[in-house]
């Protein structure tokens, strides 16, 4: 029995990056031997065990044989006769196909049969073998790694292979859960725009996110968007979100806030009247298809509908500010409201020449919400009850008090130039 550390842990250690999780492969062992040593079985589709002390995963060396479409169409074979090289051959990229012995002092402590260290030095994302084409999830993984390792490039032969996979319909068989899982992880990487650039370059973006893919080549008014192209703007917004350390909810809302611009009638361009409501409608279909979590879906919906009004909020008076906050459900969900404002800041600063521009709308709307929250609604409700006022009239009294509070709040005059 020989044990090797493999995959991302080896890769990140060689790159000098933090290593959080370790994956191990065991060569020359049987499930019975692992059980006898106290390992706990957890694998459903192939033999994976948890170490009795560290609880890290140890997988028996295995090979995989294609048996159908998609990432589930595999027959897994595991036996003590499977070699380390055969196990590494099934991995996606050469940089993930390096193994280090659990006993570094032993013979063959470092095993790199596919040139992973070379590709780490050259900053290249390259597939291990032609079996890469058997799993379409690998297309998403390569794109995600491009977003993480921002100075790496995709090898030309790997890009060509991914294009062939898309052309042959492999990407059509990606399941929603895996698409969302990789999309969410890619959005949280250092430069998320690179994920979409790779997916677009190989043709997969049109398959998994056609609503996003169609934004490239759609013009916007240059006086508001010097970058003009909506797809280019979208990538700048995503990278601004990464720069500001935004959470996933914000980054997903950034990705989907302008979907409606892709369906603007050509005779209306470069204006996009009504794109907010079209964006919200397209967003609903996208979220249902990919089974996007509720938190991401709801934040993105408010941003899609209201981002234009938030951008213009500097010119709004007290009554309009309160109505905007109420439409955003900011009173009940102030933390989400702040994420909505952060998304809008990313949108405003994700434009050519605006990356360092201030976004005073965010602070002003925060202050407006603070004014609204200062209203003692329970006191108003109690007074209404004493006066025999009920139902809608009570809500109107509370709304009027909120408007009055915003009007009297220091620093909430319309912004200069509004």
C-alpha positions in Angstrom: 0.0 0.0 0.0 1.3 3.4 -1.0 -0.3 6.8 -0.1 0.1 10.0 -2.1 -1.1 13.5 -1.7 -2.7 14.6 -5.0 -4.6 17.4 -6.7 -5.1 20.9 -5.6 -3.1 20.6 -2.4 0.1 19.7 -4.3 -0.6 22.3 -6.9 -1.1 25.1 -4.4 1.9 24.1 -2.3 4.1 24.3 -5.4 2.6 27.7 -6.3 3.2 29.0 -2.7 -0.5 29.4 -2.1 -2.4 28.5 1.1 -3.4 24.8 1.3 -6.7 24.3 3.0 -7.7 20.8 2.1 -5.7 17.7 1.3 -6.7 14.9 -1.1 -5.1 11.5 -0.9 -5.0 8.5 -3.2 -4.1 5.0 -2.1 -2.4 2.6 -4.5 -2.3 -1.2 -4.0 -5.0 -1.5 -1.4 -8.5 -3.0 -1.1 -11.6 -1.7 0.7 -11.2 -4.5 3.2 -7.6 -3.4 4.1 -8.8 0.2 4.5 -11.6 -0.9 6.9 -9.2 -3.0 8.9 -7.0 0.1 9.4 -10.0 2.0 10.8 -10.9 4.1 7.8 -14.5 5.0 7.4 -16.2 4.4 4.1 -18.1 7.4 2.6 -18.0 6.9 -1.2 -21.2 5.9 -3.0 -19.9 5.6 -6.5 -16.3 4.7 -5.9 -14.2 3.7 -2.8 -13.5 6.8 -0.7 -12.7 6.7 3.0 -12.2 9.1 5.8 -9.0 8.9 7.9 -9.8 7.8 11.4 -8.0 10.8 13.0 -7.8 13.6 10.5 -11.1 12.9 8.7 -9.5 13.8 5.4 -10.5 11.8 2.3 -8.5 8.9 1.0 -9.6 7.4 -2.3 -8.4 4.1 -3.8 -6.7 4.5 -7.1 -9.2 4.1 -9.9 -9.8 4.4 -13.6 -12.9 5.8 -15.3 -14.5 4.6 -18.6 -17.1 6.6 -20.5 -20.5 4.9 -20.7 -22.9 7.7 -21.6 -23.4 11.5 -22.0 -22.7 14.0 -19.3 -20.6 13.9 -16.1 -22.5 10.9 -14.7 -21.9 8.7 -17.7 -18.9 6.8 -16.3 -18.0 3.3 -15.1 -15.5 3.4 -12.3 -13.0 0.6 -11.9 -10.9 0.3 -8.7 -8.5 -2.4 -7.8 -5.1 -2.9 -6.2 -3.7 -3.3 -9.7 -4.5 0.3 -10.8 -1.3 2.3 -10.9 -0.7 5.9 -9.7 -0.1 7.0 -13.3 -3.4 5.5 -14.4 -5.2 7.3 -11.6 -3.6 10.6 -12.5 -4.5 10.1 -16.1 -8.2 10.6 -15.4 -7.6 14.1 -13.9 -8.6 17.2 -15.7 -5.4 19.4 -15.9 -1.7 18.6 -15.7 -1.3 21.0 -12.8 -3.8 18.8 -10.9 -2.1 15.6 -11.9 1.0 15.8 -9.6 1.4 13.4 -6.7 3.7 13.6 -3.6 4.4 10.6 -1.5 3.0 10.7 2.1 6.6 9.5 3.0 8.8 12.1 1.3 12.0 10.3 2.3 10.9 7.2 0.3 11.7 6.4 -3.3 9.8 8.2 -6.0 8.6 10.8 -3.5 7.5 13.2 -6.2 5.5 11.9 -9.2 4.7 14.1 -12.3 4.1 11.9 -15.4 2.2 14.5 -17.4 4.3 17.7 -17.0 2.3 19.5 -14.4 5.3 21.2 -12.9 6.3 22.5 -16.3 2.9 23.9 -16.9 2.9 25.6 -13.4 6.2 27.3 -14.3 4.8 28.3 -17.8 1.5 29.4 -16.3 -0.6 27.1 -18.6 -3.9 25.3 -18.1 -3.5 22.1 -20.2 -5.6 18.9 -20.2 -3.9 15.6 -19.2 -5.2 13.3 -21.9 -7.9 13.2 -24.5 -10.3 11.6 -21.9 -10.8 15.2 -20.8 -13.5 15.3 -23.4 -15.6 12.7 -21.6 -16.7 15.1 -18.8 -18.2 18.5 -19.8 -17.9 19.8 -16.2 -14.2 20.1 -17.0 -15.0 23.0 -19.3 -16.5 24.9 -16.4 -13.5 23.9 -14.2 -11.0 25.2 -16.7 -12.9 28.5 -16.9 -13.0 28.7 -13.1 -9.3 28.1 -12.8 -8.6 30.9 -15.3 -10.5 33.2 -13.0 -8.4 32.0 -10.0 -5.0 31.8 -11.6 -5.1 35.2 -13.4 -1.7 34.9 -15.0 -2.4 31.5 -16.5 -3.5 30.9 -20.1 -5.5 28.0 -21.6 -3.3 25.9 -23.8 -4.4 26.2 -27.5 -5.0 22.4 -27.8 -7.1 22.5 -24.7 -9.2 25.4 -26.0 -9.7 23.5 -29.2 -10.7 20.4 -27.4 -13.3 22.3 -25.4 -14.7 23.8 -28.6 -15.1 20.3 -30.1 -16.9 19.2 -27.0 -19.3 22.1 -27.2 -19.8 21.4 -31.0 -20.5 17.7 -30.3 -23.2 18.6 -27.7 -21.4 17.6 -24.6 -22.2 20.9 -22.9 -25.9 20.4 -23.5 -25.8 17.6 -20.9 -24.5 19.6 -18.0 -26.9 19.4 -15.1 -28.1 22.5 -13.3 -26.5 21.7 -9.9 -23.0 21.3 -11.4 -23.4 24.5 -13.5 -24.4 26.5 -10.5 -21.7 25.0 -8.3 -18.9 25.9 -10.7 -20.5 29.3 -11.6 -20.8 30.3 -7.9 -17.2 29.3 -7.3 -16.0 31.1 -10.4 -17.8 34.3 -9.4 -15.9 34.3 -6.1 -12.5 34.0 -7.7 -9.9 36.8 -8.0 -10.9 37.9 -11.6 -14.3 36.4 -12.4 -14.4 38.0 -15.9 -11.8 35.5 -17.0 -14.2 32.6 -16.4 -16.7 34.1 -18.8 -14.1 35.0 -21.3 -13.0 31.3 -21.5 -16.5 30.0 -21.6 -17.3 32.5 -24.4 -14.2 31.6 -26.3 -15.0 27.9 -26.5 -18.7 28.5 -27.1 -20.0 27.1 -23.8 -21.4 30.4 -22.5 -24.0 30.4 -25.2 -25.1 26.9 -24.0 -25.1 27.4 -20.2 -25.9 31.2 -20.0 -27.4 32.3 -23.3 -28.9 35.4 -21.6 -25.4 36.6 -20.7 -23.7 35.5 -23.9 -26.0 37.7 -26.1 -24.8 40.9 -24.3 -21.6 41.1 -26.3 -21.9 43.4 -29.2 -24.9 45.2 -27.8 -24.1 49.0 -27.8 -24.9 51.4 -25.0 -24.9 55.2 -25.0 -21.3 56.3 -25.0 -21.9 59.3 -22.8 -22.9 57.0 -20.0 -20.9 53.9 -21.0 -17.6 54.9 -22.6 -16.8 51.2 -23.0 -20.0 51.0 -25.2 -20.2 47.2 -25.4 -22.7 45.7 -22.8 -20.7 42.5 -22.5 -17.5 44.5 -21.8 -19.3 46.5 -19.2 -20.6 43.4 -17.5 -17.1 42.0 -17.1 -15.9 45.3 -15.7 -18.7 45.2 -13.2 -17.9 41.7 -12.1 -14.2 42.5 -11.6 -15.2 45.6 -9.6 -17.2 43.4 -7.3 -14.2 41.1 -6.8 -12.0 44.2 -6.1 -14.5 45.4 -3.5 -14.6 41.9 -1.9 -18.3 41.5 -2.5 -20.2 38.3 -1.4 -21.7 35.9 -3.9 -25.2 37.5 -3.7 -23.7 40.8 -5.0 -21.6 39.1 -7.7 -24.5 37.1 -9.0 -26.6 40.3 -9.1 -23.8 42.0 -11.0 -23.8 39.2 -13.5 -27.5 39.4 -14.2 -28.5 43.1 -13.7 -28.5 44.0 -17.4 -29.8 40.9 -19.1 -32.6 42.8 -20.6 -30.2 44.8 -22.8 -29.7 41.7 -24.8 -33.3 41.8 -26.0 -33.6 45.5 -26.7 -35.1 46.0 -30.2 -32.4 47.0 -32.7 -34.2 50.2 -33.8 -34.1 51.4 -30.2 -30.3 51.0 -29.7 -28.2 52.3 -28.1 -31.0 53.3 -25.7 -32.4 50.5 -23.5 -35.8 51.8 -22.4 -37.5 49.3 -20.1 -34.6 47.0 -19.9 -35.0 46.7 -16.1 -38.2 44.8 -16.3 -37.0 42.6 -19.2 -33.9 41.8 -17.1 -36.1 40.7 -14.2 -38.1 38.4 -16.5 -35.0 36.8 -18.0 -33.5 36.5 -14.6 -36.5 34.5 -13.4 -36.0 31.9 -16.1 -32.3 31.7 -15.6 -32.7 31.1 -11.9 -35.3 28.4 -12.4 -33.1 26.6 -14.9 -30.0 26.6 -12.8 -31.9 26.3 -9.4 -30.2 29.4 -8.1 -30.5 29.7 -4.2 -33.2 32.0 -3.0 -30.9 34.5 -1.4 -29.0 35.1 -4.7 -32.2 35.1 -6.7 -34.1 37.7 -4.6 -31.1 40.1 -4.4 -30.6 39.9 -8.1 -34.3 40.5 -8.8 -34.4 43.8 -6.8 -31.1 44.9 -8.5 -32.5 44.1 -11.9 -35.6 46.1 -11.3 -34.3 49.0 -9.3 -30.7 49.7 -10.2 -31.6 52.6 -12.6 -33.7 54.2 -9.8 -30.9 53.8 -7.3 -28.4 55.4 -9.7 -30.9 58.3 -10.1 -31.7 58.5 -6.4 -29.5 61.6 -5.9 -32.3 63.7 -7.4 -35.1 62.1 -5.4 -37.0 63.9 -2.6 -38.0 62.4 0.7 -41.2 60.7 -0.5 -39.6 59.1 -3.5 -36.7 57.9 -1.4 -39.0 56.2 1.0 -41.0 54.6 -1.8 -37.7 53.3 -3.3 -36.6 51.8 0.1 -40.0 50.2 0.5 -39.9 48.6 -3.0 -36.4 47.2 -2.1 -37.8 45.8 1.2 -35.0 47.7 2.8 -36.9 48.2 6.1 -37.4 44.5 6.7 -34.0 43.4 5.2 -31.5 46.2 5.8 -28.4 43.9 5.3 -29.7 42.8 1.9 -30.5 46.5 1.0 -26.8 47.3 1.7 -25.8 44.5 -0.7 -28.1 45.9 -3.3 -26.4 49.3 -2.9 -23.0 47.7 -3.2 -24.1 46.0 -6.4 -25.2 49.4 -7.8 -21.8 50.9 -6.9 -20.1 48.1 -8.7 -22.3 48.8 -11.7 -21.5 52.5 -11.6 -17.8 52.0 -11.2 -17.6 49.2 -13.7 -17.3 51.6 -16.6 -14.4 52.8 -18.6 -12.7 55.7 -16.6 -15.1 55.4 -13.6 -13.3 52.8 -11.5 -12.1 55.4 -9.0 -15.3 57.5 -9.1 -17.3 58.1 -5.9 -20.8 56.7 -5.6 -22.6 59.0 -3.1 -25.9 57.4 -3.8 -24.9 54.5 -1.6 -24.2 56.7 1.5 -27.3 58.8 0.9 -29.6 55.8 0.7 -28.0 54.3 3.8 -28.8 57.6 5.6 -32.3 57.6 4.3 -32.8 54.1 5.6 -31.5 55.2 9.0 -34.0 58.0 9.0 -36.8 55.6 8.1 -35.7 53.2 10.9 -35.8 56.0 13.4 -39.6 56.1 13.2 -41.2 54.4 16.2 -43.9 52.5 14.3 -45.3 50.8 17.4 -46.0 54.2 19.0 -47.8 55.4 15.8 -49.8 52.2 15.7 -50.8 52.6 19.4 -52.0 56.1 18.9 -54.0 55.0 15.8 -55.7 52.3 17.9 -56.6 54.8 20.6 -58.1 57.0 17.9 -60.0 54.1 16.4 -57.9 54.1 13.2 -57.3 50.7 11.7 -56.1 48.9 8.5 -54.7 50.8 5.6 -55.0 54.2 7.4 -52.4 53.0 9.9 -49.9 52.1 7.2 -50.5 55.5 5.6 -49.7 57.2 8.9 -46.5 55.2 9.3 -45.5 56.0 5.7 -46.1 59.7 6.2 -44.0 59.7 9.4 -41.2 58.0 7.5 -41.3 60.6 4.8 -41.2 63.4 7.4 -38.2 61.7 9.1 -36.3 61.5 5.8 -37.1 65.1 5.0 -35.8 66.3 8.3 -32.7 64.0 8.4 -29.4 66.0 8.2 -27.5 65.6 4.9 -30.3 64.2 2.8 -30.7 67.2 0.4 -30.5 66.2 -3.3 -27.0 65.5 -4.4 -25.0 68.3 -6.2 -25.7 68.1 -10.0 -28.8 66.0 -9.5 
